Structures are given as structure tokens and as C-alpha cells.
């Protein structure tokens, strides 16, 4: 996917009130809309380069939207979480995500479940069970692992080099994310296929795990869900100020 308009560049001054960010653009302060409800840990340090789009909608209070940030290691991070579903929709349509490539029908934002939810994508094909796909945006890169021997074993060599590339979801406790896992577990019990698809929007992340250390309840639910048959995939996006696309499956370690 290409950005609909050329992104402009500034330098982050601060993010505040969750949905606003001030940036310095050629000596002038500009306020951007920040389309991200999370903590944005490691994604919003003052002084980092940011890239933003501009809307032609004259009714918008803030015409500019924060899209990307470039951290001190030159990793690109997409902070606009709305882009995750757009990336996945494009990848599904182009049959990029191999385990899901055989579905012929793709529906977005379909109501389902017993907890008043909407599934991001419902996939269908002849002679196949319906496939419910929940998309999660991953931007948290954290080199402090939770207390798990299997994590320690797989990270030892890379951590000794100073960077593990370990990504986590969520970046804080999320009851909404917990609800989505429960809904997917029910889908499996009802005879459907259920997928948690972690869309990695940070070019420094090399693997993904549930954030047991930040949301133990979510981590426990994912472990239980995987044992029941919920499938977990992580796919990383190539990211630049020109555009983004899903290009690589990453290891997912539950």
C-alpha cells in the first residue's frame, strides 16, 4: 500500500492527551492527530523524526495525521494502528499470507460472538470451515524478557549482541484484547477456524510473543487458546515514508 499523499517530516516535541502530538516543522509547531490509543512505549520519544499525512477534509479539526516515527536505531514504526487492517486486507487479497491464501471470499468487520464483537476479517471458501481472523498491531520492542526459560534459550545469542528484536502484544493491560481471544476460542468450539494475526509495524521486531509481563491474563488466554486450536501468526511489514506492505512471517512464541 502506498500512502495516499506524500508524507511530510517533522521532529516530535511531545505526544499528549492520547490523540494529539506536537511536532517541529522547519521551526514551527504543528499539532497532529495521533491515531493510537495505546501507551506507545518506545514509539514517541521527543526529538525523533516523525512522518505525517495531510487530509483534504476541511471539516477536520486537525488536518494532519501522524503515520510513522523513526527511532534512534533507524527503525521505522507505524503508529497509525488503523493501517494494520488495511495492510492485512491488501495481503489477503493478494494471497500473500500463505496459511490463508486459499480463501476466495473476504468480509471485513463482521459481527460475531457472544460478547458483542466484530471480527476484523471473515474468510470463506467452498468445502472449508469459516475462518475468523483477528488482527493485532504490534509496535512494542522490549529487550527485557518475561520469566520463561524457552524465551531465554531462544534469545541468548541475540541479547548478547545488544538487541533481541523481541516484540510483544499488548503494550499494556487490555480487557478488549482478552475478550477477542475468548471469542476466537468459542469459534473453535463451534467448529470454525480462528486466527490471531499479529501485524508487526516495527522494522526492528524479529519475533512476537504475548506480553505475559504486562497483561498476564491475556498471556494465559493466548496459551489456552493455542492449546484449543486457535492459530497465531506474526507478519512483519516493510515500512518507509513511501508506503508499507506485509513481506515476512516471523516466529510467534506463545
Secondary structure, 3 states (H helix, E strand, C coil): CECCCCCEEEEEEEEECCCEEEEEECCEEEEEECCCCCCCCCCCCCCCEEEEEECCCCCCCCCEEEEEEECCCCCEEECCCHHHHHHHHHHHHCCCCHHHCCCCEEEEEEEECCCCEEEEEEEECCCCCCEEEEEEEECEECCCCCCCHHHHHHHHHHHHCCCCCEEEECCCCCHHHHHHHHHHHHHHHCCCEEEEEEEECECCCCEEEECCCCCHHHHHHHHHHHHHCCEEEEEEEEEECCEEEEEEEEEECC
